């Protein structure tokens, strides 16, 4: 297993700036928005974000350097140590670099002072290609933690009040000074009496048992813009779980998963498909039906069309997300060769074989050359 230093590609002697620069470079490379929903990239993004989150904290870094991951679990606050999930990784990225998500919103992060925020909620939302093409309004129902109705979120039984922690005087931290060879060393750790909250609950609420929260059901309205891709997400701020004893709500992160449509291959906002045509259609020309995302389209096949030729229907692809313009639909036509013929068909084809000229040794331009041209615009 790689160490956190190896994950970020820095030595153990790396400075805070070196760690921050290494993380920013890797996080930008593996960010879900830039990798089309790749699970491998998502795992890399989570791994490097977890490494950065540990190494940027002097106390966690010292514990990790001395004892490895075991030191994180047994150190101050270590009972809550866990590997980060995608929503946490995205929050860390936006918090430390002020970069908003795909659909706006500053990433400045929350202040550490005051009641702790509730946990974020990650929701996977499946979309069809048609929904991607048109955008949609949708309601999702979530079970979230709300402020307790009985104690109004304080955690204290009605008629009583939380009291300030006597150990830390309501600060939530305790400082310990120790003498060492290099002088006095001051360590700061969460208060063991109040667990860093600064208050005590002498008479816990009978409904929520002092937590200040109870579970409830919420319906959230979503407006998904057209053109989204798998792995992109919406960040809905302040509508997630309520924090413990009056803490602000966390966020809801909606991650999109676009269901594959076997009629198309997608490249950003451009779509690619293949249509079979008969030999007479290719020779004489014809109007043929081709698949479109919203509905069937008509493509004019000119006379003398070669098998493998690519036609471009401008503006028949997918919209550009949060921007103007629509991609194109690239249609490759392929001549269909029947495997069984009637006697009449066989007779006519034999006659054609006798009178038709031999094909040229080399055609003007092959399919892959035309496809390359189409991709390069």
C-alpha positions as CSV (number, residue, x, y, z in Angstrom):
1,X,0.0,0.0,0.0
2,X,1.3,3.5,-0.9
3,X,2.0,6.0,1.8
4,X,0.3,9.3,1.8
5,X,3.6,10.9,0.6
6,X,3.9,8.5,-2.3
7,X,0.2,9.1,-3.2
8,X,1.0,12.8,-3.6
9,X,4.5,12.2,-5.1
10,X,6.4,14.2,-2.4
11,X,9.2,13.3,0.0
12,X,8.6,13.1,3.8
13,X,10.5,16.3,4.2
14,X,8.0,18.2,1.9
15,X,6.9,21.6,3.1
16,X,3.3,22.6,3.4
17,X,3.6,24.6,0.1
18,X,5.0,21.5,-1.6
19,X,2.2,19.4,-0.4
20,X,-0.4,21.9,-1.4
21,X,1.1,22.4,-4.9
22,X,1.3,18.6,-5.5
23,X,-2.3,18.1,-4.4
24,X,-3.6,20.9,-6.5
25,X,-1.9,19.5,-9.6
26,X,-3.1,16.0,-9.1
27,X,-6.6,17.0,-8.0
28,X,-7.1,19.1,-11.1
29,X,-5.9,16.1,-13.2
30,X,-8.2,13.5,-11.6
31,X,-11.2,15.7,-10.8
32,X,-14.5,13.9,-11.7
33,X,-15.6,16.8,-14.0
34,X,-12.5,16.3,-16.2
35,X,-12.7,12.5,-16.5
36,X,-16.2,11.7,-17.8
37,X,-17.3,9.7,-14.8
38,X,-14.2,7.4,-14.8
39,X,-14.3,5.2,-11.6
40,X,-10.6,4.9,-11.7
41,X,-10.1,8.7,-11.7
42,X,-12.7,9.0,-8.9
43,X,-10.7,6.6,-6.7
44,X,-7.5,8.5,-7.5
45,X,-9.2,11.8,-6.6
46,X,-10.4,10.4,-3.3
47,X,-7.0,8.9,-2.5
48,X,-5.0,12.1,-3.2
49,X,-7.5,14.3,-1.3
50,X,-7.4,12.0,1.8
51,X,-3.5,12.2,1.7
52,X,-3.6,16.0,1.4
53,X,-6.2,16.4,4.2
54,X,-4.0,14.4,6.6
55,X,-0.6,15.9,5.6
56,X,-1.8,19.5,5.6
57,X,-2.8,19.2,9.3
58,X,0.4,19.3,11.5
59,X,-1.1,17.3,14.3
60,X,-2.4,14.5,12.0
61,X,0.8,14.5,10.0
62,X,2.9,14.1,13.1
63,X,0.8,11.2,14.3
64,X,0.9,9.6,10.8
65,X,4.7,10.0,10.6
66,X,5.2,8.3,13.9
67,X,2.6,5.5,13.8
68,X,1.2,5.4,10.3
69,X,-2.6,5.1,9.9
70,X,-2.9,3.5,13.3
71,X,-1.8,6.8,14.8
72,X,-4.7,8.6,13.1
73,X,-7.2,6.1,14.6
74,X,-5.8,6.3,18.1
75,X,-4.9,10.0,18.3
76,X,-7.1,12.9,19.4
77,X,-10.4,12.7,17.6
78,X,-9.1,9.5,15.9
79,X,-12.3,7.6,16.6
80,X,-13.9,9.5,13.8
81,X,-11.1,8.7,11.2
82,X,-12.3,7.2,8.0
83,X,-11.4,7.1,4.3
84,X,-13.0,10.0,2.6
85,X,-15.9,9.5,0.2
86,X,-16.5,11.5,-3.0
87,X,-18.6,14.2,-1.4
88,X,-16.0,14.8,1.3
89,X,-13.2,14.9,-1.3
90,X,-15.1,17.4,-3.4
91,X,-15.8,19.6,-0.3
92,X,-12.1,19.6,0.7
93,X,-11.1,20.5,-2.9
94,X,-13.5,23.4,-3.0
95,X,-12.8,24.5,0.5
96,X,-9.1,24.9,0.2
97,X,-8.9,26.3,-3.4
98,X,-12.1,28.3,-3.6
99,X,-13.1,26.6,-6.8
100,X,-16.9,26.3,-7.3
101,X,-18.5,23.2,-8.7
102,X,-19.9,22.7,-12.2
103,X,-23.1,24.6,-11.5
104,X,-21.6,27.6,-9.6
105,X,-21.3,28.5,-6.0
106,X,-18.2,29.5,-4.2
107,X,-16.0,26.9,-2.6
108,X,-14.8,28.9,0.3
109,X,-15.8,26.3,2.8
110,X,-17.3,26.6,6.3
111,X,-15.7,28.2,9.3
112,X,-14.5,25.8,12.0
113,X,-15.9,28.0,14.7
114,X,-19.4,27.4,16.2
115,X,-21.6,24.3,16.1
116,X,-20.4,21.6,13.7
117,X,-22.2,21.3,10.4
118,X,-24.3,18.3,9.5
119,X,-22.9,15.6,7.2
120,X,-23.2,16.0,3.5
121,X,-25.4,13.6,1.5
122,X,-24.4,12.2,-1.9
123,X,-27.1,11.2,-4.3
124,X,-26.6,9.3,-7.5
125,X,-29.1,10.4,-10.2
126,X,-29.5,8.3,-13.4
127,X,-30.5,10.2,-16.6
128,X,-31.5,9.0,-20.0
129,X,-29.9,10.5,-23.2
130,X,-33.2,12.2,-23.9
131,X,-33.2,13.8,-20.5
132,X,-29.6,15.0,-21.1
133,X,-30.7,16.5,-24.4
134,X,-33.6,18.4,-23.0
135,X,-32.7,19.0,-19.3
136,X,-35.4,18.3,-16.7
137,X,-37.0,19.4,-13.5
138,X,-37.2,16.6,-11.0
139,X,-38.1,16.0,-7.3
140,X,-36.0,13.7,-5.1
141,X,-37.1,12.4,-1.7
142,X,-34.4,12.0,1.0
143,X,-34.4,11.0,4.6
144,X,-32.4,13.6,6.4
145,X,-31.7,14.6,10.0
146,X,-33.7,17.6,11.2
147,X,-33.6,19.7,14.4
148,X,-35.5,17.8,17.1
149,X,-39.0,19.3,17.5
150,X,-39.2,18.6,21.3
151,X,-36.0,20.4,22.2
152,X,-35.8,22.7,19.1
153,X,-32.3,21.3,18.4
154,X,-30.6,22.2,21.7
155,X,-30.4,18.6,22.9
156,X,-31.7,19.6,26.3
157,X,-35.0,18.5,27.8
158,X,-37.5,21.3,27.7
159,X,-37.2,23.5,30.7
160,X,-33.5,22.9,31.0
161,X,-30.5,24.5,29.2
162,X,-27.1,23.3,28.0
163,X,-24.3,24.5,30.3
164,X,-20.8,25.6,29.4
165,X,-18.2,23.0,29.8
166,X,-16.2,23.6,33.0
167,X,-13.1,21.8,31.6
168,X,-12.5,24.0,28.6
169,X,-14.7,27.0,29.6
170,X,-16.8,26.6,26.5
171,X,-13.8,26.8,24.0
172,X,-14.0,23.1,23.0
173,X,-10.2,22.7,23.2
174,X,-7.7,22.1,25.9
175,X,-4.1,23.1,25.8
176,X,-1.3,21.2,27.5
177,X,2.2,22.6,28.0
178,X,5.1,20.2,28.3
179,X,8.8,20.9,28.8
180,X,11.2,19.4,26.3
181,X,14.9,19.7,25.5
182,X,14.0,22.4,22.9
183,X,11.8,24.3,25.4
184,X,8.1,24.4,26.2
185,X,5.8,22.5,23.8
186,X,2.1,23.4,23.7
187,X,-0.3,20.9,22.3
188,X,-4.0,21.6,21.5
189,X,-6.6,18.8,21.5
190,X,-10.4,18.6,21.6
191,X,-11.8,18.7,25.1
192,X,-12.2,15.2,26.4
193,X,-15.2,16.2,28.6
194,X,-17.4,17.8,26.0
195,X,-15.7,16.2,23.0
196,X,-14.9,19.5,21.5
197,X,-18.4,21.0,21.6
198,X,-17.9,23.4,24.5
199,X,-21.2,22.6,26.1
200,X,-22.6,19.9,28.3
201,X,-26.2,18.6,28.5
202,X,-27.2,17.9,32.1
203,X,-30.7,16.7,31.1
204,X,-30.7,15.2,27.6
205,X,-33.9,15.5,25.6
206,X,-35.9,12.3,25.8
207,X,-36.8,12.3,22.1
208,X,-33.3,12.8,20.6
209,X,-31.3,11.7,23.6
210,X,-29.3,14.9,23.6
211,X,-28.3,14.9,20.0
212,X,-30.7,17.7,19.0
213,X,-31.8,15.9,15.8
214,X,-34.4,13.5,14.5
215,X,-34.9,11.9,11.2
216,X,-37.4,13.4,8.7
217,X,-38.3,13.1,5.0
218,X,-37.6,15.9,2.6
219,X,-38.6,16.5,-1.1
220,X,-36.0,18.5,-3.0
221,X,-36.6,20.2,-6.3
222,X,-33.8,19.8,-8.9
223,X,-33.3,21.6,-12.1
224,X,-30.9,19.6,-14.2
225,X,-29.5,21.6,-17.2
226,X,-29.2,20.0,-20.6
227,X,-25.9,18.5,-21.7
228,X,-24.6,17.0,-18.5
229,X,-22.2,14.0,-18.5
230,X,-21.6,11.1,-16.1
231,X,-19.5,12.1,-13.1
232,X,-20.6,15.8,-13.2
233,X,-22.6,17.0,-10.2
234,X,-24.7,19.6,-8.6
235,X,-23.9,21.0,-5.2
236,X,-27.0,22.0,-3.2
237,X,-25.8,24.0,-0.3
238,X,-27.4,24.0,3.1
239,X,-30.1,21.4,2.4
240,X,-28.4,18.3,3.8
241,X,-28.4,16.9,7.4
242,X,-28.8,19.3,10.3
243,X,-25.8,19.6,12.5
244,X,-25.7,18.3,16.1
245,X,-27.3,20.6,18.6
246,X,-28.0,23.6,16.4
247,X,-25.2,23.1,13.9
248,X,-25.9,24.3,10.3
249,X,-27.1,21.9,7.6
250,X,-24.7,20.1,5.4
251,X,-25.0,19.9,1.6
252,X,-26.5,17.6,-0.9
253,X,-24.3,16.5,-3.8
254,X,-26.2,15.1,-6.7
255,X,-23.9,13.1,-9.0
256,X,-25.1,12.3,-12.5
257,X,-24.9,9.0,-14.2
258,X,-26.0,9.0,-17.9
259,X,-27.5,5.7,-19.0
260,X,-25.7,4.5,-22.2
261,X,-27.8,4.6,-25.4
262,X,-26.7,1.7,-27.7
263,X,-27.6,3.8,-30.7
264,X,-24.9,6.4,-30.1
265,X,-21.3,6.9,-29.1
266,X,-20.8,10.2,-27.3
267,X,-17.8,12.5,-27.4
268,X,-18.7,15.6,-25.4
269,X,-21.7,17.2,-27.1
270,X,-21.1,15.3,-30.4
271,X,-22.9,12.0,-31.1
272,X,-21.9,9.2,-33.5
273,X,-24.1,6.5,-35.0
274,X,-24.2,3.9,-37.8
275,X,-27.0,3.4,-40.3
276,X,-27.4,0.4,-42.8
277,X,-28.4,1.2,-46.3
278,X,-29.1,-1.0,-49.4
279,X,-26.9,-1.1,-52.4
280,X,-29.5,0.6,-54.6
281,X,-29.9,3.4,-52.1
282,X,-26.2,4.0,-52.1
283,X,-26.0,3.9,-55.9
284,X,-29.2,5.9,-56.8
285,X,-29.5,8.0,-53.7
286,X,-32.4,8.0,-51.2
287,X,-33.9,9.6,-48.1
288,X,-33.2,7.4,-45.1
289,X,-34.3,7.5,-41.4
290,X,-31.5,8.0,-38.9
291,X,-31.8,7.9,-35.1
292,X,-32.0,11.2,-33.2
293,X,-32.0,11.8,-29.5
294,X,-35.4,13.5,-29.5
295,X,-36.8,11.6,-32.5
296,X,-36.0,10.1,-35.9
297,X,-34.3,12.3,-38.4
298,X,-34.2,12.2,-42.3
299,X,-30.8,12.0,-44.0
300,X,-30.4,12.5,-47.8
301,X,-28.1,9.9,-49.2
302,X,-26.6,11.3,-52.5
303,X,-26.0,9.2,-55.6
304,X,-22.8,7.2,-55.6
305,X,-22.4,7.1,-51.8
306,X,-19.6,4.8,-50.7
307,X,-19.9,2.3,-47.8
308,X,-18.4,3.8,-44.6
309,X,-19.0,7.4,-45.7
310,X,-19.7,9.8,-42.8
311,X,-22.4,12.6,-43.0
312,X,-22.6,15.3,-40.4
313,X,-26.0,16.7,-39.2
314,X,-25.1,20.0,-37.7
315,X,-26.8,20.9,-34.4
316,X,-28.3,17.5,-33.9
317,X,-26.1,16.4,-31.1
318,X,-26.4,17.4,-27.4
319,X,-26.4,20.9,-25.9
320,X,-23.3,22.3,-24.3
321,X,-23.8,22.3,-20.6
322,X,-24.4,25.8,-19.2
323,X,-23.3,27.3,-22.5
324,X,-24.8,28.2,-25.9
325,X,-24.6,25.9,-28.9
326,X,-25.4,22.3,-29.7
327,X,-23.1,19.5,-30.9
328,X,-23.4,17.6,-34.1
329,X,-24.6,14.1,-35.1
330,X,-22.1,12.1,-37.2
331,X,-23.8,9.4,-39.2
332,X,-21.7,6.6,-40.8
333,X,-23.6,4.7,-43.6
334,X,-22.7,1.1,-44.1
335,X,-24.0,-0.9,-47.1
336,X,-26.0,-3.9,-45.9
337,X,-25.3,-7.3,-47.6
338,X,-28.2,-9.7,-47.3
339,X,-27.3,-13.3,-46.3
340,X,-30.2,-14.9,-48.1
341,X,-31.6,-14.0,-51.5
342,X,-34.8,-14.9,-53.3
343,X,-34.4,-16.5,-56.8
344,X,-35.5,-13.2,-58.5
345,X,-32.9,-11.2,-56.4
346,X,-30.2,-13.7,-57.3
347,X,-31.0,-13.5,-61.0
348,X,-31.0,-9.7,-61.0
349,X,-27.7,-9.6,-59.1
350,X,-26.1,-12.0,-61.5
351,X,-27.2,-9.8,-64.4
352,X,-25.7,-6.8,-62.7
353,X,-22.5,-8.7,-62.1
354,X,-22.2,-9.3,-65.9
355,X,-22.6,-5.7,-66.9
356,X,-21.1,-3.7,-64.0
357,X,-17.6,-2.3,-64.3
358,X,-14.9,-3.6,-62.1
359,X,-14.2,-1.5,-58.9
360,X,-11.2,0.8,-58.8
361,X,-8.1,-0.6,-57.0
362,X,-8.2,2.2,-54.5
363,X,-11.0,4.6,-53.4
364,X,-10.4,8.3,-52.9
365,X,-10.5,8.4,-49.1
366,X,-11.2,5.7,-46.5
367,X,-13.5,5.8,-43.6
368,X,-10.9,6.4,-40.9
369,X,-9.5,9.4,-42.8
370,X,-13.0,10.9,-43.0
371,X,-13.6,10.1,-39.4
372,X,-10.4,11.9,-38.4
373,X,-11.4,14.9,-40.4
374,X,-14.8,14.9,-38.7
375,X,-13.3,14.8,-35.3
376,X,-10.8,17.5,-36.0
377,X,-13.5,19.8,-37.4
